[in-house]
Amino acid sequence: MADHQTADRGCDTTGVELIPYEQALDHLLEHATPLAQSESLVLTECLGRILAQDLTSSINVPPTDNSAMDGYAIRTADMVENGKTTVKVSQRIAAGETGSELEAGTAARIFTGAPVPAGADAVIMQEHVEDDGATLSFDVALKAGENIRKSGEDITRGQVVVKKGSRLRAQELGLAASIGESHLSVKRRLRVGIFFTGDELVEPGKPLGPGKIYDSNRYTINGLLKTLDCEIIDLGLVGDTLQETKAAIRKAVEKADLVITSGGVSVGEEDHVRIALEQLGELHMWRLNIKPGKPLAFGVVKNTAFIGLPGNPVSAFATFCLFVSPFIKQQQGSSEVRVEAFEVEAAFDWPRPDRRREFIRARLGRDQKQQMIAEIYHHQGSGVLMSTSWADGFVVIPENTSIQSGDRVQFISFRDMLS
């Protein structure tokens, strides 16, 4: 009974207290200091970067009233009520040109995007008119303003179009261009040092000897960091000794804003990362009440944050998504750090409650009623990397909770965590 009570308080079988998910994330983010440095880049180099200051428009978009289609600019005052209207075609205005003021009883041939001439207050579609080259006839009723894009209807002068802390997508680059900006002030790239431990690890492309495995974590984490637009300082594989581990940490902290490694953070005789961190700096946090990913080490060496991820491939991926990604986003100055889960219906049974919070790999789908459901990968082992490729995100199973098909569960999207 005593052992069960200890475990229920969030401890492992040895009595060591495990840190709850929310507490661990809060603690990490308290130590994630946003970068102060920014740089000015041309728009074509800004994709994926974090905007350093609000982007405010100095113009209206569109700058003038313009035609929403090919047709004819008219004065609605000239229209004949309940009859056919006939007016003279007095001018032709293409996009990029400016017409003269439209006189009473006349119309202007106009094309999409062309400025509407003074005096005109509507545009009639070319399909709705009869045009003999000199006169225009139509019997369609139009309202003032119809088929005209008003000046400033998209963006007004003085409007903040992209807020500080936004990660710039293609859409935001287009917005910046539309208000005439050729450069943007963005946060400099976060420099992340990485290295990996494990004498059993072999680089892909080399022969696989007895007892060896290929190093997948290096490529997973490298890809995750590139997804978050980080500058990577890759120190590669490091020998499984305390001396080599400490040397790698010293080298990484000299150049990086953040150091990440995987493996060597558990309690085995060959696990040197946590010990090296304690000897070189400060260990702030270790052992989380989650599954997968209990052995996660966080600390500081020479004012540089250090995160040691578990060595199992799924555990490394999961803890990166859940903890490293928000830490990096906050360091980058992003305005969107935490990710909100959303509710879906479980299309699975989970009869084995665990004392740790579980993050199981799941894929979204639709049932026969087109309701959103979550299916889970058939094998949830921490070494089954295939589950991370198959899945769209994590279903969150609270501590000491079993799930039956049809229950409502919380789902966190990989895309949201990594964007």
GIZITA-V137804 format. One record per helix or strand. SS is the DSSP state (2 for helix, 1 for strand). FROM is the first residue (numbers start at 1). TO is the last residue. Records with the same first field share a line. If there is no record, write none. Layout:
SS: FROM-TO  FROM-TO
//
This chain:
2: 2-8  21-30  43-45  76-78  126-128  170-178  217-227  242-255  273-280  313-332  386-390  414-417
1: 11-11  17-17  19-19  38-42  50-51  55-56  61-61  66-67  71-74  85-93  106-110  115-115  122-125  130-131  135-138  148-149  155-155  160-162  167-167  183-187  191-197  201-202  213-214  231-238  258-262  282-285  288-288  290-291  297-301  304-309  342-346  350-350  357-366  372-376  393-397  403-403  408-413
//
